[in-house]
Amino acid sequence: MPRSLVLERKGELSLRDIPLDMDMGPTEVRIRVHTVGICGSDVHYYTHGKIGPFVVNEPMVLGHEASGVVIEVGARVRHLKAGDRVCMEPGIPDPASRAAKLGIYNVDPAVTFWATPPVHGCLTPQVVHPAAYTYKLPDNVSFAEGAMVEPFAIGMQAALRARIQPGDVGMVLGAGPIGMMTALAALAGGCAKVLVADLAQPKLDIIGAYPGIETINIRDIPAADAIAKATEGWGADVVFECSGAAPAVLSLPQLVRPGGTAVLVGMPVDPVPMDIVGLQAKELRLETVFRYANVYDRAIALIGAGKVDLKPLISLSMPFEDSIAAFERAAEGRETDVKMQIEMPR
């Protein structure tokens, strides 16, 4: 039995052996896990024991942002071989589902997603995964960057949903990891500049170091005043709401230009109010994002080409033996931390 990071129940983690299904089929690959990022959802399961309808009712291995090395391939796998450095898309849909056939497999009701109860995650030495959702990393992309593809894919999904036009002015509400990823994806997608609003100055300093990013500390100036000043009162072409905060959602009509787009990326814990008339009065287009579909290869291509540099967002890497301490630190929510990662034993 592999030694894994197990969420026993709300607020209790352990490093212990746990039985996992490691049988491999002809279209699957076996991967030695190298690096795993700590996601806000992992932390939320740790601190709250549930996210919406997904409840931790039995011990579960955490982790879903991962890279590693292929050590065995199934008989029908042709595009991967032992020794390949890879990252893995953690959601596995039913290929026969209507959603998968439509190309929107991220909203397939039958999807199984790492570290979403009752599915075990990847903070374990080896995983077996479908080859179709396993992607080879370019030689110039590190394992650490490979483990960042998963959160960056959410930003990519948001940028694609926004239908960005070259030269657009974008705005991101929330400078957490997903807000930062979305800002970088919006730049890569054609925005001339992106304004990022938050109240945590250390996080704004990190994302503000990127060319094309301007920051707004909403402790000093309301987001609506800042975007009005930046656009001569017109508003942003596209606004990405990445905080999940009720006041931010309510403020969207004040931020988007007439005929512009608002993209809901952040996930509020509870239902929040929305100014529908404000949206209607500007005929704003409203888009929503849930995970991602068909963007992993695009994300890897951008990172490999040097168009997007995610390395500055990796705050700390800790060994697997210290993974409980890493989760405890992540739960603190330090303003200087963006993405923390765990390195598995060699």
Secondary structure, DSSP 8 states (H G I E B T S, - for coil): --EEEEEEETTEEEEEE--------TTEEEEEEEEEE--HHHHHHHHHSEETTEE--S-EE---EEEEEEEEE-TT--S--TT-EEEE--EE--TTSHHHHTT-GGG-TT-EETTSTTS--S-SSEEEEEGGGEEE--TTS-HHHHTTHHHHHHHHHHHHHHT--TT-EEEEE--SHHHHHHHHHHHHTT-SEEEEEES-HHHHHHHHTSTTEEEEETTTS-HHHHHHHHTTTS-EEEEEE-S--HHHHHTHHHHEEEEEEEEE-S--SS-----HHHHHHTT-EEEE--S-SS-HHHHHHHHHTTS---GGGEEEEEEGGGHHHHHHHHHHT-TT-SEEEEE---
